[in-house]
Amino acid sequence: MAKEMADLGFSHIELSHGVRITLVPGVLRAVEEGVVKVGSTHNFCPLPTGVVHAAPNLFEPSTADPREHEQWVRHTKRSIDFAAQVKATVLVCHLGSVRFFWMNPGKKLRAYETLHPKAKLPEDEKYQKVLKKGIERMRRKMGPFWARTKASVNEVLDYAKQKGVRLGFENREKFEELPVDEDFPAFLNELPAEASAGYWHDTGHADIKEKMGMINHRLQLDLMKTRTIGFHLHDGSEEGDDHQPIGTGRIDFKMVREFWRPEHVLVLELSPRVPVEGGRASKERIEALLAGSAG
């Protein structure tokens, strides 16, 4: 796996939340032999024993279940250990979600789009009313979930700092996932000044949220520019599919490039269905943007 990435010209890789425990010996061997370096990993990595599919939300920091909370802390610390072992600088993390017993506003938004395929979203007036009500319901419901997320994060901050790993808190694509994007600055500002943590920006997720009318992609990047530590880079189609090759979809990567800094970790996060040529072309497009010669 690592050799395949190296053969495509990558010197660094991200180890995702799909790395099974059985792959670890090979990964460690690749790192030890200098096949590639690991720039970042993604919670949970490696996956818990017995889990064989990508599962970044297997345990959530927002949970009210003390057993699930214990597992989130345990496996997040285990992921921090592994990140330090492979000399990754960042562990990308999700921050949980709000559970709705019924009347999930996110489902209502998705249903509206399905039932009104010709509606011009997000400008459609009726859709805007559904969105406004959904956000109000999310705000009323999210308090205890968000409080538990912040308490959970505080349980692992010191551990990450001791291990020399930064936690990258990722913007999410689903309506009900935490945090609400505009809450990111306050959340990070509330962390201890010495916290080894920052904002991780996913371009595909931001594009989905922009298409929903929840954020402006450029404004989100500008809002978080002083706290950003890395990016997941992938394009998004008009149909709403993300993890597409760079330059094949609707995302303005010339705009995104304005917010890249030398200290940022840049990761191509493409669908496994993307052919090798799409991965190679995406790499070339990002390199051209870094060189300032193309889009």
C-alpha positions, -999 to 999 in steps of 0.1 A, spaced: 0 0 0 27 25 10 49 15 -20 20 22 -44 18 57 -30 55 61 -32 55 49 -68 30 77 -76 56 102 -65 44 109 -29 70 113 -2 44 115 26 10 98 31 -19 100 55 -29 68 73 -67 69 74 -95 55 96 -96 25 73 -62 10 84 -69 -24 99 -48 -37 127 -35 -64 103 -19 -38 81 2 -22 109 33 -44 106 36 -36 69 31 1 76 57 1 102 81 -17 80 75 8 51 82 37 75 113 20 90 127 12 55 120 48 43 95 39 16 74 68 27 70 92 56 36 97 74 25 133 75 -8 127 93 -32 100 105 -69 100 111 -87 89 142 -92 59 147 -59 46 133 -54 18 135 -90 5 137 -100 -13 168 -95 -51 167 -122 -68 148 -133 -37 128 -125 -41 91 -142 -11 75 -136 26 77 -151 38 110 -142 74 120 -174 77 140 -173 43 157 -172 61 190 -181 97 194 -169 123 219 -205 137 221 -220 105 234 -240 103 266 -231 66 270 -202 63 295 -190 31 279 -188 46 245 -171 77 260 -145 55 276 -139 37 243 -135 71 225 -109 82 250 -91 49 249 -89 46 211 -81 82 206 -51 79 229 -42 47 211 -44 66 178 -22 93 193 3 67 203 4 53 168 7 87 152 37 94 174 52 60 165 51 67 128 62 103 134 30 119 120 25 155 131 -13 156 131 -41 133 141 -73 143 123 -104 140 145 -142 142 142 -161 159 170 -193 139 172 -229 147 163 -263 156 177 -287 127 179 -324 133 171 -349 107 182 -373 120 155 -376 149 131 -339 151 122 -336 185 104 -307 172 83 -329 145 68 -355 171 61 -330 192 41 -318 161 22 -354 151 15 -363 186 2 -335 184 -23 -346 150 -35 -382 160 -38 -374 193 -56 -347 184 -81 -354 215 -102 -352 239 -72 -323 263 -73 -305 256 -40 -297 272 -16 -315 303 -29 -349 286 -31 -373 305 -7 -391 274 7 -357 257 12 -344 287 31 -374 284 55 -367 247 60 -330 255 66 -337 283 91 -360 260 111 -334 232 110 -307 254 123 -329 267 151 -337 231 161 -301 221 159 -292 250 183 -319 241 207 -308 204 208 -270 206 206 -261 220 240 -254 188 260 -239 170 230 -215 199 224 -206 202 261 -197 165 262 -176 168 231 -156 197 247 -151 177 279 -140 147 260 -114 167 240 -100 181 272 -93 146 284 -69 139 255 -52 173 250 -24 169 274 -18 133 262 -14 146 226 10 173 237 31 149 256 34 127 225 41 156 201 10 152 181 -14 179 171 -51 172 170 -67 185 138 -104 191 143 -122 186 110 -151 205 95 -179 181 87 -203 176 58 -235 165 75 -260 189 90 -262 171 124 -224 168 129 -205 189 153 -195 217 155 -217 242 137 -191 257 115 -193 292 129 -186 278 164 -151 267 155 -133 299 165 -149 301 199 -142 263 205 -105 267 197 -102 299 216 -115 282 247 -88 255 246 -57 261 267 -32 284 251 -6 256 250 -30 230 235 -16 210 207 -46 214 184 -60 233 155 -85 235 126 -84 209 98 -102 221 66 -118 196 43 -126 212 9 -152 186 -1 -171 190 32 -170 228 29 -184 226 -6 -213 204 5 -221 228 33 -219 258 9 -243 240 -15 -266 235 15 -265 272 22 -249 268 56 -215 285 49 -196 305 24 -164 285 16 -141 315 12 -154 331 44 -150 299 63 -114 297 52 -108 333 61 -125 328 95 -102 300 104 -70 310 87 -50 317 119 -59 283 134 -57 261 103 -30 233 104 -40 212 74 -63 203 46 -80 174 30 -81 183 -7 -107 168 -30 -132 181 -55 -170 179 -55 -194 174 -83 -226 193 -90 -245 162 -80 -230 164 -45 -203 137 -47 -171 146 -30 -136 129 -30 -133 135 -67 -101 143 -86 -89 179 -83 -101 201 -112 -130 179 -122 -157 194 -100 -171 227 -88 -145 238 -61 -124 268 -69 -89 256 -59 -73 289 -69 -93 304 -41 -85 276 -17 -48 280 -26 -48 316 -12 -51 301 23 -23 276 21 8 282 42 42 265 43 35 249 77 2 233 66 -2 196 59 -19 191 25 -35 157 19 -52 145 -13 -82 125 0 -96 108 -31 -123 81 -34 -109 46 -39 -129 45 -71 -108 73 -86 -84 56 -111 -46 60 -108 -46 86 -135 -70 108 -115 -47 106 -85 -17 115 -105 -35 144 -123 -47 157 -89 -11 157 -76 1 176 -106 -27 202 -103 -19 208 -66 18 211 -74 10 236 -102 -11 256 -77 18 256 -52 41 268 -79 16 295 -89 14 284 -125 -20 268 -130 -54 260 -115 
